[in-house]
Amino acid sequence: MSSPTSNDADYVRETLTKLSVAVRELTPAGTKQVPQNPDRFNLLARPTYGGCRVCGLPGHQSIDVHHSAACRVALLSLIGFWEDIADHVAFLYQHSERFQKAIQENDPTYVMRLDNRPLKGGDMEVVLVDRLTGNFLKFMAHVRGIRAKVNVILNEDDLARYERVAKNLGGFFLDGLTLSDLYERSIAMEQ
């Protein structure tokens, strides 16, 4: 990692601020109202009861998987949100030693995907990585739960975007592990 220039340091602070805002919006208390046409918006930050019976996301109701244009908009919005997060994470990983250290010391668990889990405190970077990891796992778990429907709702390019962001952020937050790996590790720890 090269030594940061003044412009890099300013952009690191700016990017950390953007992630802080995103993390605040990931909590039920910090959520914004679902927009009419969500674009790059995290629809999983709010409780999902009353969500669409097809995709489970709030803000719309689709009749079935074959009449699910609103589900596609919602899923693409969610994927776009995580693409933006991935860009910020990649930049910070390269230009902030503290953020890179927080990523390297991150210890993801299966329980992190739950809203009621204990939250980690500490330096801003540690808190951001912990909360982003938990919400990324929540995103992965949601898509996994509706994966058969997702395969019908999204086209090949959309699915490729999802796979790219899942692989990219999985590399950062999960050290290449999958949700299944984390589940198996949690079961092994209980025995």
N, CA and C atoms as a LAMMPS dump frame, in Angstrom:
ITEM: TIMESTEP
0
ITEM: NUMBER OF ATOMS
573
ITEM: BOX BOUNDS ff ff ff
-5.0000000000000000e+02 5.0000000000000000e+02
-5.0000000000000000e+02 5.0000000000000000e+02
-5.0000000000000000e+02 5.0000000000000000e+02
ITEM: ATOMS id mol type element x y z
1 1 1 N 0.854 -1.171 0
2 1 2 C 0 0 0
3 1 3 C 0.895 1.227 0
4 2 1 N 0.706 2.128 -0.954
5 2 2 C 1.521 3.327 -1.03
6 2 3 C 1.054 4.338 0.008
7 3 1 N 1.931 5.281 0.325
8 3 2 C 1.547 6.287 1.311
9 3 3 C 0.519 7.219 0.682
10 4 1 N -0.53 7.531 1.442
11 4 2 C -1.623 8.308 0.878
12 4 3 C -1.224 9.76 0.646
13 5 1 N -1.734 10.339 -0.426
14 5 2 C -1.551 11.756 -0.677
15 5 3 C -2.648 12.503 0.056
16 6 1 N -2.564 13.827 0.035
17 6 2 C -3.592 14.644 0.693
18 6 3 C -4.965 14.374 0.079
19 7 1 N -4.996 14.252 -1.269
20 7 2 C -6.266 13.956 -1.945
21 7 3 C -6.806 12.596 -1.535
22 8 1 N -5.907 11.584 -1.42
23 8 2 C -6.331 10.257 -0.978
24 8 3 C -6.908 10.318 0.433
25 9 1 N -6.223 11.045 1.32
26 9 2 C -6.685 11.152 2.711
27 9 3 C -8.062 11.803 2.769
28 10 1 N -8.274 12.833 1.947
29 10 2 C -9.588 13.484 1.907
30 10 3 C -10.643 12.515 1.388
31 11 1 N -10.288 11.761 0.341
32 11 2 C -11.25 10.826 -0.229
33 11 3 C -11.513 9.658 0.731
34 12 1 N -10.506 9.243 1.498
35 12 2 C -10.708 8.203 2.516
36 12 3 C -11.724 8.698 3.541
37 13 1 N -11.551 9.926 4.037
38 13 2 C -12.506 10.484 5.013
39 13 3 C -13.913 10.57 4.408
40 14 1 N -13.987 11.034 3.162
41 14 2 C -15.271 11.156 2.479
42 14 3 C -15.934 9.785 2.319
43 15 1 N -15.145 8.794 1.952
44 15 2 C -15.677 7.442 1.746
45 15 3 C -16.102 6.822 3.071
46 16 1 N -15.333 7.034 4.128
47 16 2 C -15.722 6.547 5.457
48 16 3 C -17.041 7.189 5.885
49 17 1 N -17.213 8.47 5.574
50 17 2 C -18.47 9.159 5.906
51 17 3 C -19.634 8.54 5.139
52 18 1 N -19.42 8.248 3.843
53 18 2 C -20.486 7.623 3.044
54 18 3 C -20.858 6.256 3.618
55 19 1 N -19.849 5.48 4.018
56 19 2 C -20.14 4.17 4.614
57 19 3 C -20.844 4.323 5.96
58 20 1 N -20.471 5.353 6.725
59 20 2 C -21.134 5.592 8.017
60 20 3 C -22.613 5.884 7.822
61 21 1 N -22.925 6.689 6.813
62 21 2 C -24.326 7.001 6.501
63 21 3 C -25.048 5.721 6.082
64 22 1 N -24.414 4.93 5.23
65 22 2 C -25.031 3.676 4.773
66 22 3 C -25.273 2.74 5.945
67 23 1 N -24.307 2.646 6.858
68 23 2 C -24.455 1.763 8.017
69 23 3 C -25.581 2.256 8.918
70 24 1 N -25.689 3.557 9.095
71 24 2 C -26.781 4.108 9.913
72 24 3 C -28.122 3.749 9.28
73 25 1 N -28.193 3.783 7.952
74 25 2 C -29.43 3.449 7.248
75 25 3 C -29.706 1.948 7.23
76 26 1 N -28.723 1.132 7.638
77 26 2 C -28.921 -0.319 7.695
78 26 3 C -29.686 -0.743 8.936
79 27 1 N -29.831 0.169 9.883
80 27 2 C -30.535 -0.169 11.119
81 27 3 C -32.006 0.21 10.988
82 28 1 N -32.889 -0.523 11.652
83 28 2 C -34.313 -0.164 11.578
84 28 3 C -34.586 1.275 12.012
85 29 1 N -33.824 1.793 12.988
86 29 2 C -34.033 3.164 13.462
87 29 3 C -33.58 4.199 12.438
88 30 1 N -32.594 3.857 11.613
89 30 2 C -32.05 4.814 10.667
90 30 3 C -32.574 4.687 9.255
91 31 1 N -33.563 3.822 9.061
92 31 2 C -34.043 3.572 7.702
93 31 3 C -34.819 4.757 7.153
94 32 1 N -34.751 4.875 5.853
95 32 2 C -35.558 5.864 5.15
96 32 3 C -36.789 5.153 4.604
97 33 1 N -37.794 5.935 4.27
98 33 2 C -38.996 5.368 3.666
99 33 3 C -38.643 4.797 2.296
100 34 1 N -39.267 3.685 1.94
101 34 2 C -39.014 3.052 0.648
102 34 3 C -39.513 3.989 -0.449
103 35 1 N -38.622 4.371 -1.392
104 35 2 C -39.065 5.242 -2.48
105 35 3 C -39.995 4.519 -3.445
106 36 1 N -40.753 5.287 -4.195
107 36 2 C -41.688 4.732 -5.169
108 36 3 C -40.962 3.827 -6.167
109 37 1 N -39.854 4.302 -6.712
110 37 2 C -39.02 3.522 -7.628
111 37 3 C -37.618 3.448 -7.046
112 38 1 N -37.372 2.48 -6.191
113 38 2 C -36.065 2.427 -5.52
114 38 3 C -34.924 2.214 -6.511
115 39 1 N -33.841 2.942 -6.298
116 39 2 C -32.659 2.801 -7.134
117 39 3 C -31.441 2.84 -6.229
118 40 1 N -30.704 1.723 -6.161
119 40 2 C -29.521 1.608 -5.324
120 40 3 C -29.89 1.904 -3.865
121 41 1 N -30.934 1.232 -3.426
122 41 2 C -31.519 1.444 -2.104
123 41 3 C -31.548 0.105 -1.38
124 42 1 N -31.179 0.109 -0.106
125 42 2 C -31.157 -1.139 0.663
126 42 3 C -32.54 -1.415 1.252
127 43 1 N -33.268 -2.289 0.623
128 43 2 C -34.619 -2.619 1.07
129 43 3 C -34.637 -3.606 2.232
130 44 1 N -33.488 -4.166 2.597
131 44 2 C -33.434 -5.119 3.703
132 44 3 C -33.17 -4.46 5.048
133 45 1 N -33.054 -3.154 5.089
134 45 2 C -32.768 -2.462 6.343
135 45 3 C -33.993 -2.37 7.232
136 46 1 N -35.135 -2.581 6.668
137 46 2 C -36.357 -2.475 7.461
138 46 3 C -36.949 -3.862 7.689
139 47 1 N -37.792 -3.985 8.708
140 47 2 C -38.414 -5.299 8.938
141 47 3 C -39.146 -5.761 7.679
142 48 1 N -39.059 -7.073 7.393
143 48 2 C -39.61 -7.574 6.135
144 48 3 C -41.04 -8.092 6.25
145 49 1 N -41.656 -8.049 7.438
146 49 2 C -43.049 -8.483 7.489
147 49 3 C -43.876 -7.513 6.648
148 50 1 N -44.822 -8.047 5.94
149 50 2 C -45.625 -7.227 5.048
150 50 3 C -44.945 -6.979 3.716
151 51 1 N -43.83 -7.662 3.465
152 51 2 C -43.134 -7.513 2.192
153 51 3 C -43.854 -8.287 1.101
154 52 1 N -43.355 -8.143 -0.087
155 52 2 C -43.915 -8.829 -1.25
156 52 3 C -43.903 -10.337 -1.021
157 53 1 N -44.981 -11.009 -1.374
158 53 2 C -45.027 -12.459 -1.16
159 53 3 C -44.169 -13.222 -2.163
160 54 1 N -43.697 -12.555 -3.222
161 54 2 C -42.829 -13.214 -4.191
162 54 3 C -41.366 -13.07 -3.786
163 55 1 N -40.901 -11.821 -3.601
164 55 2 C -39.474 -11.599 -3.317
165 55 3 C -39.183 -11.277 -1.858
166 56 1 N -40.222 -10.988 -1.074
167 56 2 C -40.03 -10.71 0.342
168 56 3 C -39.557 -9.303 0.654
169 57 1 N -39.375 -8.457 -0.349
170 57 2 C -38.903 -7.097 -0.116
171 57 3 C -40.084 -6.141 0.044
172 58 1 N -39.943 -5.107 0.867
173 58 2 C -41.045 -4.172 1.092
174 58 3 C -41.209 -3.175 -0.051
175 59 1 N -42.345 -2.486 -0.052
176 59 2 C -42.582 -1.4 -0.994
177 59 3 C -43.421 -1.754 -2.208
178 60 1 N -43.761 -3.03 -2.358
179 60 2 C -44.561 -3.448 -3.506
180 60 3 C -45.16 -4.821 -3.214
181 61 1 N -46.09 -5.23 -4.075
182 61 2 C -46.663 -6.578 -4.037
183 61 3 C -46.787 -7.081 -5.467
184 62 1 N -46.131 -8.17 -5.768
185 62 2 C -46.278 -8.796 -7.08
186 62 3 C -47.252 -9.96 -6.97
187 63 1 N -47.935 -10.252 -8.077
188 63 2 C -48.934 -11.319 -8.092
189 63 3 C -48.271 -12.687 -8.02
190 64 1 N -47.298 -12.907 -8.894
191 64 2 C -46.56 -14.169 -8.912
192 64 3 C -45.213 -13.936 -9.583
193 65 1 N -44.424 -14.972 -9.668
194 65 2 C -43.062 -14.843 -10.188
195 65 3 C -43.033 -14.451 -11.666
196 66 1 N -44.104 -14.708 -12.39
197 66 2 C -44.157 -14.369 -13.814
198 66 3 C -44.7 -12.963 -14.061
199 67 1 N -45.19 -12.318 -13.023
200 67 2 C -45.666 -10.929 -13.087
201 67 3 C -44.952 -10.163 -11.975
202 68 1 N -43.646 -10.038 -12.131
203 68 2 C -42.834 -9.543 -11.013
204 68 3 C -41.875 -8.422 -11.41
205 69 1 N -42.346 -7.513 -12.256
206 69 2 C -41.497 -6.384 -12.664
207 69 3 C -41.059 -5.563 -11.46
208 70 1 N -41.952 -5.38 -10.495
209 70 2 C -41.599 -4.612 -9.289
210 70 3 C -40.548 -5.353 -8.461
211 71 1 N -40.597 -6.655 -8.452
212 71 2 C -39.575 -7.446 -7.742
213 71 3 C -38.21 -7.244 -8.396
214 72 1 N -38.193 -7.225 -9.721
215 72 2 C -36.929 -7.018 -10.433
216 72 3 C -36.348 -5.657 -10.079
217 73 1 N -37.18 -4.625 -10.061
218 73 2 C -36.723 -3.275 -9.695
219 73 3 C -36.151 -3.291 -8.273
220 74 1 N -36.859 -3.934 -7.369
221 74 2 C -36.407 -3.986 -5.975
222 74 3 C -35.092 -4.755 -5.836
223 75 1 N -34.997 -5.9 -6.49
224 75 2 C -33.763 -6.697 -6.407
225 75 3 C -32.584 -5.967 -7.036
226 76 1 N -32.799 -5.311 -8.172
227 76 2 C -31.718 -4.559 -8.807
228 76 3 C -31.3 -3.362 -7.965
229 77 1 N -32.25 -2.757 -7.285
230 77 2 C -31.931 -1.669 -6.371
231 77 3 C -31.025 -2.173 -5.249
232 78 1 N -31.373 -3.309 -4.701
233 78 2 C -30.592 -3.923 -3.624
234 78 3 C -29.191 -4.31 -4.112
235 79 1 N -29.106 -4.899 -5.286
236 79 2 C -27.808 -5.261 -5.865
237 79 3 C -26.983 -3.993 -6.11
238 80 1 N -27.611 -2.957 -6.637
239 80 2 C -26.922 -1.69 -6.881
240 80 3 C -26.389 -1.067 -5.6
241 81 1 N -27.179 -1.152 -4.537
242 81 2 C -26.723 -0.652 -3.231
243 81 3 C -25.428 -1.349 -2.837
244 82 1 N -25.395 -2.677 -2.957
245 82 2 C -24.205 -3.425 -2.563
246 82 3 C -23.051 -3.219 -3.545
247 83 1 N -23.342 -2.916 -4.801
248 83 2 C -22.262 -2.57 -5.734
249 83 3 C -21.572 -1.282 -5.285
250 84 1 N -22.369 -0.301 -4.855
251 84 2 C -21.796 0.953 -4.345
252 84 3 C -20.95 0.693 -3.103
253 85 1 N -21.46 -0.126 -2.197
254 85 2 C -20.705 -0.471 -0.986
255 85 3 C -19.397 -1.156 -1.381
256 86 1 N -19.451 -2.062 -2.357
257 86 2 C -18.249 -2.777 -2.797
258 86 3 C -17.194 -1.808 -3.328
259 87 1 N -17.616 -0.801 -4.069
260 87 2 C -16.671 0.2 -4.572
261 87 3 C -15.993 0.929 -3.421
262 88 1 N -16.777 1.331 -2.43
263 88 2 C -16.212 2.037 -1.26
264 88 3 C -15.257 1.135 -0.486
265 89 1 N -15.661 -0.106 -0.281
266 89 2 C -14.835 -1.048 0.472
267 89 3 C -13.514 -1.302 -0.246
268 90 1 N -13.57 -1.5 -1.561
269 90 2 C -12.345 -1.751 -2.333
270 90 3 C -11.397 -0.56 -2.253
271 91 1 N -11.952 0.651 -2.351
272 91 2 C -11.11 1.847 -2.25
273 91 3 C -10.463 1.937 -0.871
274 92 1 N -11.268 1.783 0.175
275 92 2 C -10.729 1.896 1.528
276 92 3 C -9.72 0.8 1.835
277 93 1 N -9.97 -0.398 1.339
278 93 2 C -9.04 -1.498 1.573
279 93 3 C -7.673 -1.169 0.989
280 94 1 N -7.673 -0.472 -0.122
281 94 2 C -6.423 -0.129 -0.783
282 94 3 C -5.746 1.104 -0.187
283 95 1 N -6.522 2.041 0.338
284 95 2 C -5.968 3.334 0.735
285 95 3 C -6.021 3.644 2.225
286 96 1 N -6.59 2.768 3.03
287 96 2 C -6.672 3.016 4.476
288 96 3 C -6.141 1.803 5.224
289 97 1 N -5.006 1.97 5.874
290 97 2 C -4.425 0.85 6.634
291 97 3 C -5.357 0.4 7.75
292 98 1 N -6.024 1.349 8.39
293 98 2 C -6.934 0.999 9.492
294 98 3 C -8.121 0.18 8.974
295 99 1 N -8.654 0.549 7.818
296 99 2 C -9.77 -0.199 7.244
297 99 3 C -9.293 -1.581 6.804
298 100 1 N -8.127 -1.631 6.182
299 100 2 C -7.571 -2.91 5.746
300 100 3 C -7.368 -3.838 6.949
301 101 1 N -6.861 -3.283 8.05
302 101 2 C -6.657 -4.077 9.265
303 101 3 C -7.993 -4.579 9.818
304 102 1 N -9.022 -3.711 9.797
305 102 2 C -10.354 -4.112 10.284
306 102 3 C -10.912 -5.26 9.444
307 103 1 N -10.711 -5.207 8.129
308 103 2 C -11.156 -6.293 7.247
309 103 3 C -10.402 -7.577 7.573
310 104 1 N -9.088 -7.472 7.726
311 104 2 C -8.259 -8.649 7.972
312 104 3 C -8.562 -9.292 9.324
313 105 1 N -8.965 -8.501 10.305
314 105 2 C -9.265 -9.028 11.635
315 105 3 C -10.738 -9.375 11.812
316 106 1 N -11.539 -9.123 10.798
317 106 2 C -12.971 -9.427 10.851
318 106 3 C -13.163 -10.941 10.982
319 107 1 N -14.041 -11.336 11.872
320 107 2 C -14.314 -12.758 12.083
321 107 3 C -15.808 -13 11.871
322 108 1 N -16.211 -13.243 10.622
323 108 2 C -17.637 -13.402 10.341
324 108 3 C -18.212 -14.66 10.976
325 109 1 N -19.455 -14.555 11.421
326 109 2 C -20.174 -15.698 11.981
327 109 3 C -21.559 -15.768 11.34
328 110 1 N -22.155 -16.925 11.426
329 110 2 C -23.493 -17.142 10.861
330 110 3 C -24.53 -16.256 11.546
331 111 1 N -24.351 -16.007 12.834
332 111 2 C -25.302 -15.217 13.622
333 111 3 C -25.308 -13.749 13.205
334 112 1 N -24.237 -13.29 12.579
335 112 2 C -24.123 -11.876 12.218
336 112 3 C -25.239 -11.415 11.283
337 113 1 N -25.918 -12.322 10.606
338 113 2 C -26.955 -11.939 9.657
339 113 3 C -28.243 -11.497 10.352
340 114 1 N -28.341 -11.725 11.653
341 114 2 C -29.555 -11.398 12.407
342 114 3 C -29.525 -9.961 12.909
343 115 1 N -30.679 -9.301 12.912
344 115 2 C -30.767 -7.921 13.399
345 115 3 C -30.542 -7.807 14.899
346 116 1 N -30.874 -8.851 15.649
347 116 2 C -30.809 -8.77 17.108
348 116 3 C -29.484 -9.267 17.683
349 117 1 N -28.467 -9.362 16.871
350 117 2 C -27.167 -9.847 17.346
351 117 3 C -26.455 -8.753 18.133
352 118 1 N -25.526 -9.141 19.002
353 118 2 C -24.741 -8.125 19.703
354 118 3 C -23.836 -7.397 18.712
355 119 1 N -23.735 -6.085 18.866
356 119 2 C -22.925 -5.291 17.951
357 119 3 C -21.546 -5.052 18.538
358 120 1 N -20.571 -5.02 17.665
359 120 2 C -19.19 -4.795 18.07
360 120 3 C -18.939 -3.297 18.163
361 121 1 N -18.182 -2.891 19.154
362 121 2 C -17.781 -1.503 19.289
363 121 3 C -16.316 -1.36 18.939
364 122 1 N -15.8 -0.155 19.068
365 122 2 C -14.381 0.079 18.813
366 122 3 C -14.179 1.192 17.817
367 123 1 N -13.047 1.137 17.116
368 123 2 C -12.725 2.149 16.113
369 123 3 C -13.796 2.178 15.03
370 124 1 N -13.917 3.316 14.391
371 124 2 C -14.935 3.483 13.351
372 124 3 C -14.827 2.401 12.284
373 125 1 N -13.627 2.085 11.857
374 125 2 C -13.432 1.099 10.808
375 125 3 C -13.904 -0.283 11.251
376 126 1 N -13.636 -0.641 12.493
377 126 2 C -14.053 -1.942 13.031
378 126 3 C -15.574 -2.03 13.077
379 127 1 N -16.21 -0.956 13.535
380 127 2 C -17.672 -0.919 13.608
381 127 3 C -18.278 -1.007 12.207
382 128 1 N -17.725 -0.24 11.266
383 128 2 C -18.243 -0.271 9.893
384 128 3 C -18.132 -1.663 9.287
385 129 1 N -16.967 -2.288 9.43
386 129 2 C -16.766 -3.62 8.857
387 129 3 C -17.713 -4.632 9.499
388 130 1 N -17.868 -4.564 10.818
389 130 2 C -18.764 -5.492 11.519
390 130 3 C -20.203 -5.348 11.042
391 131 1 N -20.681 -4.133 10.979
392 131 2 C -22.083 -3.913 10.599
393 131 3 C -22.315 -4.208 9.121
394 132 1 N -21.353 -3.847 8.288
395 132 2 C -21.493 -4.159 6.864
396 132 3 C -21.46 -5.663 6.63
397 133 1 N -20.608 -6.353 7.373
398 133 2 C -20.542 -7.813 7.245
399 133 3 C -21.883 -8.436 7.611
400 134 1 N -22.452 -8.007 8.726
401 134 2 C -23.742 -8.543 9.157
402 134 3 C -24.838 -8.298 8.138
403 135 1 N -24.884 -7.098 7.588
404 135 2 C -25.919 -6.781 6.612
405 135 3 C -25.657 -7.428 5.269
406 136 1 N -24.394 -7.622 4.915
407 136 2 C -24.081 -8.366 3.696
408 136 3 C -24.55 -9.817 3.85
409 137 1 N -24.329 -10.402 5.019
410 137 2 C -24.808 -11.769 5.266
411 137 3 C -26.335 -11.832 5.206
412 138 1 N -26.992 -10.802 5.7
413 138 2 C -28.457 -10.735 5.634
414 138 3 C -28.909 -10.704 4.168
415 139 1 N -28.217 -9.935 3.351
416 139 2 C -28.487 -9.861 1.915
417 139 3 C -28.296 -11.227 1.267
418 140 1 N -27.173 -11.866 1.567
419 140 2 C -26.882 -13.184 0.999
420 140 3 C -27.932 -14.209 1.431
421 141 1 N -28.319 -14.186 2.699
422 141 2 C -29.312 -15.129 3.213
423 141 3 C -30.676 -14.891 2.546
424 142 1 N -31.018 -13.623 2.34
425 142 2 C -32.304 -13.32 1.708
426 142 3 C -32.338 -13.862 0.276
427 143 1 N -31.295 -13.572 -0.479
428 143 2 C -31.264 -14.042 -1.869
429 143 3 C -31.243 -15.568 -1.915
430 144 1 N -30.493 -16.165 -1.012
431 144 2 C -30.441 -17.627 -0.978
432 144 3 C -31.829 -18.219 -0.712
433 145 1 N -32.595 -17.565 0.153
434 145 2 C -33.928 -18.055 0.492
435 145 3 C -34.928 -17.974 -0.654
436 146 1 N -34.682 -17.074 -1.601
437 146 2 C -35.599 -16.918 -2.74
438 146 3 C -34.879 -17.184 -4.066
439 147 1 N -33.781 -17.903 -4.022
440 147 2 C -32.918 -18.066 -5.198
441 147 3 C -33.655 -18.614 -6.419
442 148 1 N -34.536 -19.582 -6.248
443 148 2 C -35.267 -20.123 -7.41
444 148 3 C -36.09 -19.019 -8.073
445 149 1 N -36.716 -18.167 -7.282
446 149 2 C -37.501 -17.058 -7.828
447 149 3 C -36.583 -16.029 -8.486
448 150 1 N -35.453 -15.751 -7.845
449 150 2 C -34.484 -14.786 -8.38
450 150 3 C -34.042 -15.217 -9.773
451 151 1 N -33.845 -16.512 -9.962
452 151 2 C -33.414 -17.025 -11.264
453 151 3 C -34.456 -16.788 -12.357
454 152 1 N -35.72 -16.649 -11.97
455 152 2 C -36.786 -16.363 -12.938
456 152 3 C -36.942 -14.854 -13.117
457 153 1 N -36.865 -14.107 -12.024
458 153 2 C -37.112 -12.661 -12.051
459 153 3 C -35.998 -11.897 -12.767
460 154 1 N -34.759 -12.26 -12.518
461 154 2 C -33.625 -11.529 -13.092
462 154 3 C -33.154 -12.181 -14.382
463 155 1 N -32.632 -11.373 -15.283
464 155 2 C -32.06 -11.922 -16.512
465 155 3 C -30.584 -12.273 -16.279
466 156 1 N -29.925 -12.78 -17.296
467 156 2 C -28.537 -13.242 -17.141
468 156 3 C -27.597 -12.129 -16.707
469 157 1 N -27.752 -10.935 -17.294
470 157 2 C -26.892 -9.813 -16.918
471 157 3 C -27.115 -9.414 -15.454
472 158 1 N -28.383 -9.416 -15.027
473 158 2 C -28.711 -9.084 -13.632
474 158 3 C -28.081 -10.096 -12.683
475 159 1 N -28.209 -11.375 -13.041
476 159 2 C -27.633 -12.435 -12.205
477 159 3 C -26.114 -12.324 -12.144
478 160 1 N -25.502 -11.933 -13.256
479 160 2 C -24.046 -11.75 -13.28
480 160 3 C -23.635 -10.613 -12.346
481 161 1 N -24.43 -9.549 -12.321
482 161 2 C -24.149 -8.438 -11.381
483 161 3 C -24.212 -8.942 -9.942
484 162 1 N -25.251 -9.721 -9.641
485 162 2 C -25.376 -10.275 -8.289
486 162 3 C -24.17 -11.157 -7.948
487 163 1 N -23.827 -12.048 -8.844
488 163 2 C -22.7 -12.966 -8.594
489 163 3 C -21.4 -12.197 -8.388
490 164 1 N -21.196 -11.139 -9.179
491 164 2 C -19.983 -10.327 -9.05
492 164 3 C -19.9 -9.65 -7.684
493 165 1 N -20.996 -9.031 -7.28
494 165 2 C -20.966 -8.318 -5.996
495 165 3 C -20.87 -9.313 -4.839
496 166 1 N -21.523 -10.459 -4.962
497 166 2 C -21.447 -11.481 -3.91
498 166 3 C -20.02 -12.006 -3.762
499 167 1 N -19.369 -12.258 -4.879
500 167 2 C -17.992 -12.761 -4.842
501 167 3 C -17.038 -11.694 -4.317
502 168 1 N -17.21 -10.477 -4.792
503 168 2 C -16.337 -9.38 -4.392
504 168 3 C -16.424 -9.118 -2.886
505 169 1 N -17.633 -8.892 -2.399
506 169 2 C -17.795 -8.591 -0.97
507 169 3 C -17.569 -9.824 -0.107
508 170 1 N -17.875 -11.007 -0.633
509 170 2 C -17.569 -12.235 0.101
510 170 3 C -16.076 -12.367 0.34
511 171 1 N -15.288 -11.933 -0.628
512 171 2 C -13.837 -11.95 -0.463
513 171 3 C -13.368 -11.009 0.628
514 172 1 N -13.983 -9.842 0.706
515 172 2 C -13.608 -8.871 1.742
516 172 3 C -14.154 -9.268 3.113
517 173 1 N -15.47 -9.431 3.207
518 173 2 C -16.121 -9.597 4.514
519 173 3 C -16.071 -11.022 5.048
520 174 1 N -16.091 -12.009 4.162
521 174 2 C -16.227 -13.397 4.602
522 174 3 C -14.958 -14.207 4.381
523 175 1 N -13.908 -13.554 3.95
524 175 2 C -12.638 -14.218 3.679
525 175 3 C -12.844 -15.399 2.73
526 176 1 N -13.754 -15.206 1.758
527 176 2 C -14.01 -16.236 0.768
528 176 3 C -14.958 -17.335 1.214
529 177 1 N -15.431 -17.295 2.457
530 177 2 C -16.369 -18.312 2.943
531 177 3 C -17.763 -18.04 2.385
532 178 1 N -18.598 -19.054 2.394
533 178 2 C -19.992 -18.894 1.986
534 178 3 C -20.877 -18.914 3.225
535 179 1 N -22.136 -18.611 3.037
536 179 2 C -23.1 -18.689 4.126
537 179 3 C -23.16 -20.11 4.676
538 180 1 N -23.1 -21.094 3.78
539 180 2 C -23.108 -22.501 4.207
540 180 3 C -21.876 -22.828 5.04
541 181 1 N -20.715 -22.299 4.629
542 181 2 C -19.483 -22.518 5.403
543 181 3 C -19.629 -21.965 6.817
544 182 1 N -20.201 -20.774 6.916
545 182 2 C -20.371 -20.147 8.234
546 182 3 C -21.356 -20.938 9.087
547 183 1 N -22.412 -21.452 8.445
548 183 2 C -23.387 -22.271 9.168
549 183 3 C -22.724 -23.537 9.708
550 184 1 N -21.979 -24.221 8.856
551 184 2 C -21.299 -25.449 9.278
552 184 3 C -20.3 -25.161 10.392
553 185 1 N -19.595 -24.049 10.295
554 185 2 C -18.647 -23.667 11.343
555 185 3 C -19.374 -23.39 12.659
556 186 1 N -20.548 -22.764 12.591
557 186 2 C -21.302 -22.482 13.824
558 186 3 C -21.824 -23.768 14.453
559 187 1 N -22.232 -24.745 13.649
560 187 2 C -22.696 -26.033 14.154
561 187 3 C -21.536 -26.773 14.81
562 188 1 N -20.379 -26.758 14.161
563 188 2 C -19.197 -27.444 14.707
564 188 3 C -18.777 -26.841 16.055
565 189 1 N -18.938 -25.518 16.196
566 189 2 C -18.552 -24.857 17.442
567 189 3 C -19.503 -25.208 18.583
568 190 1 N -20.77 -25.514 18.254
569 190 2 C -21.759 -25.862 19.27
570 190 3 C -21.556 -27.267 19.806
571 191 1 N -20.869 -28.134 19.048
572 191 2 C -20.72 -29.53 19.469
573 191 3 C -19.548 -29.694 20.397
